[in-house]
Amino acid sequence: MEKVIILATAEEIAKGLRIILDEHSAQQKQQTNFEADKMTVGEGAKYIDVSYTTLCKWIKAGKVPVHGKGPTRFLLKSELIEAYKKID
C-alpha cells in the first residue's frame, strides 16, 4: 500500500467539507420531496377525481406509471399529473 501525503490548508479542508455537506443536504431534500410526491392508487384516483377502477384500468393499459407490486403499489403525483394530461 502506498502512502499518500495531502497538503491542504485548514481553509481548503473546510471548503471541501462545506461542499460535501451541501450535497448531502440537497440529497436529503430530494428524498423528502419524493416521499411527499408518493401516493397510493386510491389517493391518486381521488386526486384526479376518477374512480379507483378507472385508474387501475389506465395503469394496466400502461397509460399511468405505477411503482411497486401488489399491495405496495404507489404513484408519484408528478407522474400522475403528466399521464393524466395525455389521456384521451
N, C-alpha and C positions, 0 to 999 in steps of 0.2 A: 504494500500500500504506500502510495506516495504522500509525502507531507506537502501541504499547500499553505502558503502564507498569504493572507489577505491584508493588504494595507488600506485602511479606511479611517477617516476621521469620525468622531462621535456624531457630527452633523450629518455625514453621509449615511451612517448606520441609522440614525433617527429618521432621515428622509425615506430610506428603504422600508423601515418598519411602518411608517405612515402609509406608504403606498400599499403594502400588504394588508394593513388594517382597513383601508378604504375599499379595497377589492373584496375583502371578506364581508364588510358591511353591505356592499352592493349585492352580493350573493344572497345574504340574509333577506334583504328587501325583496328580491326576486322570488324567493321561496314563500314569503308571506303573501305576495301578490298571487302566486299560484294557488295557495290554499284558499284565498278569498274568491278566486275565479272558479273553483270546483263546485259542482252541484250534482245532486242525484238526478236520475232521469225524471222522476216525479216533480222535483223542483224546477227542472228545465221546462217541462210541459206547462206548469203554472206560469213560469216566467214569460213564455211566448204565447200563452193563452190558447193552447191546443190540448186535446185530450191526451192522456198517457198512451193510449193505444195508437193514436196517430203518430206521436213522436217515436214510439217503438217501431212502427212500420217504416218511418223515414230512416231510422238507424239501421234497420235490417236491409233496406234498399241501398244503403251506403250514402244517403243524402246528408246525414248528420254524423260527424265523427264522435265515437264513444271510446272511452278508455277503460281498461279493466275487463273482467269477465264475470259472468253470473251476477250474483247479488252485490258484487263490489264495483259494478259499472258506475262510471261518473262522466259527466260532461264538463267542458270548460266553457264558461259563459261567453268568452270572446269568440270561440269557435262556433258555438251555437248561433250567435247573432249573425256571423258571416254566412253560415249554412242556410239559415232561415231567409236571408235576403235573396238567396239563389233559388229557393224552392218555388215552383210554379204555383 
